[in-house]
Amino acid sequence: MDNDTTFFRNTDCAYFPCHKGVDESRFNCLFCYCPLYALGPRCGGDFSYTKGGVKDCSGCTRLHDGPDGARIVRELFPLLADLAKQEGDAS
């Protein structure tokens, strides 16, 4: 796969691959920092919570296995947009 707008791989990264279980030739680094993190359990990924209540996504490969990550983020973008809405009177 070539680097393009839906797929990017950085094999020079000190953390590559940062998630185990994905064939390195398909590993997508496009969403190095997950834009779905703020959705909590609505992200749809394979995550857990630490004892301190912090979301731990180290076992999740949802956005990293091939070029489908961009499609997934686009599909869930309305949920992200709702998080960013201004509360109260916007006038």
C-alpha positions in Angstrom: 0.0 0.0 0.0 1.3 3.5 -0.9 1.1 6.4 1.5 -2.0 8.5 0.5 -4.9 10.3 2.1 -6.3 7.1 3.7 -3.2 5.2 4.5 0.2 6.1 5.9 3.0 3.9 7.4 6.0 5.3 9.2 8.4 2.4 9.7 11.0 4.8 11.0 8.9 5.6 14.1 10.5 4.4 17.3 7.2 2.9 18.3 6.3 1.1 15.0 4.2 -0.9 15.2 2.6 0.6 18.3 -0.2 -2.0 18.3 0.4 -5.8 18.0 -1.7 -8.1 15.8 -1.6 -6.2 12.5 0.5 -7.3 9.5 3.2 -4.6 9.2 2.5 -4.3 5.5 -1.1 -3.3 6.4 -0.3 -1.2 9.5 -1.8 2.2 9.1 -0.2 5.1 11.1 -2.6 7.7 9.7 -4.4 8.1 13.1 -1.3 7.9 15.3 -3.4 9.6 18.0 -6.9 8.2 17.9 -9.5 10.8 17.0 -12.1 8.5 18.5 -10.6 8.4 22.0 -13.0 11.1 23.3 -16.0 9.0 22.4 -15.2 6.6 25.3 -17.2 3.4 24.8 -18.9 4.7 21.7 -15.7 4.5 19.7 -16.3 0.8 18.9 -12.7 -0.2 19.4 -11.2 -2.9 21.6 -10.2 -0.9 24.7 -10.2 -1.3 28.5 -10.1 1.1 31.4 -7.2 1.2 33.9 -7.8 0.9 37.6 -7.6 4.7 37.6 -10.4 5.0 35.1 -8.2 6.0 32.1 -9.1 4.6 28.7 -6.4 2.2 27.5 -6.4 1.6 23.7 -3.1 -0.3 23.5 -5.0 -3.5 22.5 -7.0 -1.8 19.8 -6.2 -2.1 16.1 -9.4 -0.7 14.6 -7.9 2.3 12.8 -4.6 0.6 12.1 -5.5 -2.4 10.0 -5.4 -1.2 6.5 -7.0 1.8 4.8 -10.5 1.5 6.4 -9.6 3.8 9.4 -10.5 7.0 7.5 -13.9 5.6 6.6 -14.5 4.6 10.2 -13.6 8.1 11.4 -15.9 9.7 8.8 -18.8 7.5 9.9 -18.3 8.4 13.5 -17.6 12.1 12.9 -21.2 13.2 13.8 -20.6 11.9 17.3 -17.3 13.8 17.5 -19.0 17.0 16.2 -21.6 16.6 19.0 -18.8 16.6 21.6 -17.5 19.9 20.1 -20.8 21.8 20.1 -21.1 24.9 22.1 -23.4 24.6 25.1 -26.0 27.2 25.8 -27.0 30.1 23.7 -24.8 30.4 20.6 -26.1 33.8 19.6 
